[in-house]
Amino acid sequence: MQDDAEGLTVWIPSGSATLLRRPVGRRSPRDLGLVERFLSPSEVAEGAWQGPGILRSAPTGRPWSL
């Protein structure tokens, strides 16, 4: 993990604890169509990262997406 003036870089292994945003009363955002997914009320829930481990990087002061 790196967290300094350059930004944040972290390795997230499969199964790691995480907080997920999901539609209220639903299991997955994929239960809704694309427009509803972003306009419906949502809640934050505990979960686990699914899939392979990933490296996430968020540079300071710059837009980013991985």
Summary of the structure (lengths in Angstrom):
residues: 66
radius of gyration: 14.5
end to end distance: 16.6
largest distance: 38.9
contacts: 123
relative contact order: 0.33
helix: 14%
strand: 44%
